[in-house]
Amino acid sequence: MNASPVKSDPVITEIVRNGVIAITEEMKSNLMRTAYNMIIYEALDFTVGLFTPKGETISIGLGLPMFIRGMAETIKAKLEHYGVENIHPGDILLTNDAYITGSHLNHLTFTQPIFLDDELIGFACCMAHWPDIGGTLDGITTDIYSEGLQLPIVKYQRAGVVNEEIVDIIKANVRLPDRAMGDLRAQLTAIGTGERRYIELVQRYGKDQVYASISDIMDQSERAARARTLSIPDGVYEAESYMDDDGVSISDRIPIKVRVIVKGDEMTVDLTDVAAQVKGFYNSGITTGHACSQVAFKCITSPTDYPINDGSFRNLTAIVPPGRVISAVKPAPMRWWMTFPMTIVDTVFKALTPAIPDRTIAGHHADLVIGLLNGINPKTNEFYIAFIGPTGGGWGAKRTEDGVSATVCINDGDTHNSPAEQLETKFPILIENYNLRQDSGGPGEFRGGLGCENTVQARADLMLNAQVERMHCKPWGLNGGMEAAGNAVVLRANGTWKEDYPNAKLLTARILEGDAFAVRSGGGGGFGDPHKRPAETVAHDVRQGYVSVESAERDYGVICDEAGTLDVAATEKARSGT
Amino acid sequence: MESDQKTSGRIRLAADIGGTFTDIAAFNTSTGRLHFGKTLSTPDSLIDGIATGASKAGAAFSDADIFLHGSTVAINTMLERTGAKTALLITEGFRDIYEIGRVNRPDAYNLFFQKHEPLVERALRFEVHERLFAEGDVYKPLDEDHVRATCRRLREERVDAVAILLLHCYANPAHELRVREIVEEELPDAFVSTSHELSQEYREFERCSTVVANAYIGPKVKGYISGIGDRIRADGFDGSFLVVQSTGGLYDGEQAQRQCVRMLESGPAAGVIGTQALCDALGMENAIAFDMGGTTAKAGVIHHGEALTTGSALIGGYERALPIQIAMMDIFEVGTGGGSIARIADEGGLRVGPQSASAQPGPACYGQGGTEPTVTDANVLLGRLSPDRFLGGEMTLDVAAAEAAILDKVGNPLGLEAVEAAQGVLRIAVTSMSHAVKAVTTERGLDAGDFAMVAYGGAGPLHACNIAREMGIRKLIIPRSPGHFSAFGMLFSDLRYDYVRSRFARLADADFADIEAVYAELEAEGLAEIEKVSVTPERVVIARGADMRYVGQEHAVTVDLSSDLFANEDRAGIKARFDAIHDLRYGTCAPGERSEIVSLRVTVTGMLEKPLLEEIARGDATPPSSAHTGNRPVRFGEDALETATWDRMALIAGNRIEGPALIEEHASTTVLHPGDTCEVDAFGNLVISIGGSAS
């Protein structure tokens, strides 16, 4: 309505807001439905997004919540590498540089510049996880070179012409080239969708109006983030936790310390005292150090505001010196990058609990809890790579709610597990069980969620790699709530279970036909004194089998039978005694 | 049989029960006349509403040879959690999969997220000692004694319904069948449901959720359907009682009492069938069915004359949804309706919906105490709804209240005049509803511009011209009685049975004899079901399809396949068809890649005799003067234009009206923009050509 090119219109701003969310959602659904590998179409280990010509985030479609910064940093690196004047219509830029994306080499990141009338108006970008990028198959890695093909920033396509040599290099380096090419096509479909729809939006409402709207959306997000930060009491908040080990130096605990400074409507997350980079493949790049801060900050300040955009983080400062486990430098091994950041995010929540106990959450199982399998499928005589999980585990309780059971960790979002009926059809395995673990949730006035057990029998010999963390550093409770069960991986050979491993990192275990392994996810920590949990609620938990009769008595001071019939007198006595 | 004497000269009666209203459509097969009745739903005894509505439409059950019925009873029982005390019997080791679900967390940064809530508490989920391999052969035999022991527990717990889910039952249903027999022996009064009767498709959580939902709503739906059957027969009805499924197809009342979950979305599906019937009558191949009510807008698609369906749906909001894995009309829904509330969000942005003012207190203009501005209030303020002719004048709209609400909650915070604010609210609502239309067209590789749009529901005609402009749609049809369109659609439904069975095979070495045997078995089942229905179809049509994907992909696309492709073992032909559909849907395909079959699908349709649409009186291009009810200013773009208002009931075939104009009827108003032209067709539909230039 207004002729001025820079003044935004609140109505068009809202239309553009809905429009960019719809675009990244469509990019996401096209990627998922055309992808070849389960890590994309079930685990949703990908992220798509639209970005400004400077690489600022307009909208992200998840995907992977922890990849909130990965694409923006990658686009900025690509811009710096080529210079904006050397990026042309029809180009598609590619890299899997783990130190740029902050993650691992499996994250192939394709970027398409969007041009309208020869002017760069933005970028469409898609990161997706390929199941194999070469490198060593089993065991732990101790440098990046053993982890597979490294593609620096390259042009996969120049002015509409594919660089077939890059395709040949990829095909020569991965174990499943057909699958890789299928996923590559799916990613191109996604960014092509983003390009087409963004051009339609800009043509419909005019470039200046769309730019003004995007700027408005970011300002709105900033206002919301500032208002919600302002409501946190000023202070310096600290917390600690640790990781079990780095998979190389067994049982050497790795300290995590975080410091959060709140002053007015600004927050600083200081990760200086997080451990230095480690020998095993649990490192991630500095992009992920920043992502840890952003994820924790968004959960606290603007959890349900969409689109996810850079405006939300203008009042956040992250201090991440290089050389930490979440800011590792070359040639640190990065293959299992995602585990430590989750615990750092949980530790930030722990730090903030004294300030805002009704907005934080007790510790969660904080791991994907997956088993990676490979072998030859006797039905087809073909090599396969498969994974069991994500198993889903317990989430922490909050001051006013129980924790949620059997849900994927914070690294992942709309990630699905795989149906047993599908796994058994595709791979030579039999799923013996997939159940909740009784008593795995941390006791509390509000109980933590339960973890799961998933037992898998081999119908033909196979190799298992399970690199699970947080067996020892169990999900913690808050404000008197108790800790939950930790994660675990166990094996069965010739009918005998072996459970006494020093950690949950079973790297390169050979599982023979008829033998089995089980992945067990931890629960979530409890919140508040378990003795304050109403006895009827505890009895209900017992009737449902979430809590055992023994735990009800030991942890909650509640006496009841398995059917949940409460012994009121005995309970009163037990509870008054403490 | 007896059906021969019933096919002529009698009434076909359709009743659509919604949350607020019960709509009746009655078609007289000898006179070709169509009558409608509308009455408030009577929640305590829904059948009374049907009887009242039928008499309003001038029809008696004793005159009807076919009674068609759609109802929200099934979906409401599920959403309101008012179903039976239900137990689940499930394969050993899998007791918790119904609670674990798919472990996904859609709201990625929300620490206060919630999961789906099972319809069966954990204490009533029991394991069955048995196990099949994926191929269908037995790994662990069924322990029948243990099942009987479990049944004793179920009796103690006094469960009313039992759901049975055993892994890989689609490859071999023997264990599910045997468990069912035992449960029926031990609990003769319980409602028992096995998963393979509803879905023979892999994905144990989704199939489990489907069979549990069926058992959970079963006793109530069964009582409801049989109650209606008893009542109408007592009133002298001796014809066929058919129920509308979520596919829009019909099944027998007896079948609806067992497979209750198939009627979850009967009302919305029937609207799409009505759209399909209009397409047939008007010679159109492609149309978008657009339905807008008080809280939501829904879009479905007719493509090449066929209504597009899907194999599964999520019930109850994505985050906490319970999946249902059966064939359904593919309908996309957005939370925008006439009652959607406009507000300024915390961070200062303008939002419309999904919160709704619902019926109480309703939009501010209803004068029932509502102070939140809604899409309806915006329409009132812009002059698009007549304050004194709403619901045929039964309700007077309070323009001042609408203006105050819009100004207070939207205009003042944004520094806009009330009318500007109302235009903004309307525009946001229109783009959000356009996303629903895009979801069913553009996102499937279809160009919305190639489609006509049929708009119905109370609020559909009011917004249809705006949406058509937004989407580049050039032709719009407002059917007769847009508020009764679902009941109208039911009159045109056919008997329909959908089957699916997972059968994994690579196309290159698929055993066609095996595939043919599966198809033959599923088709025979469908034919047998049709045999059981008391009405005889004119003819039976069998459609085959297969869910296919490239080797290594997970998501499959459904490919319709002609029988001769299989008869000729034409692997290349099947592959080419799959490549083409993949390309249409996703803009990419891989002709050089291997493909595989995941599931086989069969739809058996018993085509019923269709009512012939009644033609209305014909005139010339100029409407009768009695139809012109006045003029009033209506805001289009920058300007308020003096706009003629017309009484739709007084219009006759051939009349032409140029926009701007308002065409008013009892529960709807059609808005014509400047540049639009409307012609009343022979059947009384408003056929609107969208003007090219105006915006």
Boltz contact constraints between the chains, C-beta under 6 A:
constraints:
  - contact:
      token1: [A, 10]
      token2: [B, 350]
      max_distance: 6.0
  - contact:
      token1: [A, 10]
      token2: [B, 414]
      max_distance: 6.0
  - contact:
      token1: [A, 11]
      token2: [B, 424]
      max_distance: 6.0
  - contact:
      token1: [A, 11]
      token2: [B, 427]
      max_distance: 6.0
  - contact:
      token1: [A, 14]
      token2: [B, 349]
      max_distance: 6.0
  - contact:
      token1: [A, 14]
      token2: [B, 350]
      max_distance: 6.0
  - contact:
      token1: [A, 14]
      token2: [B, 428]
      max_distance: 6.0
  - contact:
      token1: [A, 15]
      token2: [B, 431]
      max_distance: 6.0
  - contact:
      token1: [A, 22]
      token2: [B, 435]
      max_distance: 6.0
  - contact:
      token1: [A, 26]
      token2: [B, 443]
      max_distance: 6.0
  - contact:
      token1: [A, 30]
      token2: [B, 586]
      max_distance: 6.0
  - contact:
      token1: [A, 33]
      token2: [B, 555]
      max_distance: 6.0
  - contact:
      token1: [A, 34]
      token2: [B, 586]
      max_distance: 6.0
  - contact:
      token1: [A, 36]
      token2: [B, 552]
      max_distance: 6.0
  - contact:
      token1: [A, 36]
      token2: [B, 553]
      max_distance: 6.0
  - contact:
      token1: [A, 41]
      token2: [B, 554]
      max_distance: 6.0
  - contact:
      token1: [A, 41]
      token2: [B, 555]
      max_distance: 6.0
  - contact:
      token1: [A, 62]
      token2: [B, 108]
      max_distance: 6.0
  - contact:
      token1: [A, 65]
      token2: [B, 108]
      max_distance: 6.0
  - contact:
      token1: [A, 179]
      token2: [B, 552]
      max_distance: 6.0
  - contact:
      token1: [A, 182]
      token2: [B, 552]
      max_distance: 6.0
  - contact:
      token1: [A, 185]
      token2: [B, 588]
      max_distance: 6.0
  - contact:
      token1: [A, 189]
      token2: [B, 586]
      max_distance: 6.0
  - contact:
      token1: [A, 189]
      token2: [B, 588]
      max_distance: 6.0
  - contact:
      token1: [A, 220]
      token2: [B, 347]
      max_distance: 6.0
  - contact:
      token1: [A, 220]
      token2: [B, 348]
      max_distance: 6.0
  - contact:
      token1: [A, 220]
      token2: [B, 349]
      max_distance: 6.0
  - contact:
      token1: [A, 223]
      token2: [B, 347]
      max_distance: 6.0
  - contact:
      token1: [A, 224]
      token2: [B, 346]
      max_distance: 6.0
  - contact:
      token1: [A, 224]
      token2: [B, 347]
      max_distance: 6.0
  - contact:
      token1: [A, 298]
      token2: [B, 109]
      max_distance: 6.0
  - contact:
      token1: [A, 299]
      token2: [B, 109]
      max_distance: 6.0
  - contact:
      token1: [A, 299]
      token2: [B, 111]
      max_distance: 6.0
  - contact:
      token1: [A, 303]
      token2: [B, 109]
      max_distance: 6.0
  - contact:
      token1: [A, 303]
      token2: [B, 110]
      max_distance: 6.0
  - contact:
      token1: [A, 304]
      token2: [B, 110]
      max_distance: 6.0
  - contact:
      token1: [A, 361]
      token2: [B, 111]
      max_distance: 6.0
  - contact:
      token1: [A, 392]
      token2: [B, 103]
      max_distance: 6.0
  - contact:
      token1: [A, 404]
      token2: [B, 115]
      max_distance: 6.0
  - contact:
      token1: [A, 406]
      token2: [B, 100]
      max_distance: 6.0
  - contact:
      token1: [A, 406]
      token2: [B, 103]
      max_distance: 6.0
  - contact:
      token1: [A, 407]
      token2: [B, 103]
      max_distance: 6.0
  - contact:
      token1: [A, 407]
      token2: [B, 105]
      max_distance: 6.0
  - contact:
      token1: [A, 408]
      token2: [B, 103]
      max_distance: 6.0
  - contact:
      token1: [A, 408]
      token2: [B, 105]
      max_distance: 6.0
  - contact:
      token1: [A, 413]
      token2: [B, 105]
      max_distance: 6.0
  - contact:
      token1: [A, 413]
      token2: [B, 108]
      max_distance: 6.0
  - contact:
      token1: [A, 414]
      token2: [B, 104]
      max_distance: 6.0
  - contact:
      token1: [A, 414]
      token2: [B, 106]
      max_distance: 6.0
  - contact:
      token1: [A, 415]
      token2: [B, 104]
      max_distance: 6.0
  - contact:
      token1: [A, 416]
      token2: [B, 102]
      max_distance: 6.0
  - contact:
      token1: [A, 416]
      token2: [B, 104]
      max_distance: 6.0
  - contact:
      token1: [A, 417]
      token2: [B, 102]
      max_distance: 6.0
  - contact:
      token1: [A, 417]
      token2: [B, 103]
      max_distance: 6.0
  - contact:
      token1: [A, 419]
      token2: [B, 203]
      max_distance: 6.0
  - contact:
      token1: [A, 419]
      token2: [B, 204]
      max_distance: 6.0
  - contact:
      token1: [A, 421]
      token2: [B, 202]
      max_distance: 6.0
  - contact:
      token1: [A, 421]
      token2: [B, 204]
      max_distance: 6.0
  - contact:
      token1: [A, 422]
      token2: [B, 202]
      max_distance: 6.0
  - contact:
      token1: [A, 424]
      token2: [B, 134]
      max_distance: 6.0
  - contact:
      token1: [A, 425]
      token2: [B, 134]
      max_distance: 6.0
  - contact:
      token1: [A, 425]
      token2: [B, 504]
      max_distance: 6.0
  - contact:
      token1: [A, 432]
      token2: [B, 93]
      max_distance: 6.0
  - contact:
      token1: [A, 433]
      token2: [B, 93]
      max_distance: 6.0
  - contact:
      token1: [A, 434]
      token2: [B, 97]
      max_distance: 6.0
  - contact:
      token1: [A, 435]
      token2: [B, 95]
      max_distance: 6.0
  - contact:
      token1: [A, 435]
      token2: [B, 96]
      max_distance: 6.0
  - contact:
      token1: [A, 436]
      token2: [B, 96]
      max_distance: 6.0
  - contact:
      token1: [A, 543]
      token2: [B, 123]
      max_distance: 6.0
  - contact:
      token1: [A, 544]
      token2: [B, 122]
      max_distance: 6.0
  - contact:
      token1: [A, 544]
      token2: [B, 123]
      max_distance: 6.0
  - contact:
      token1: [A, 545]
      token2: [B, 122]
      max_distance: 6.0
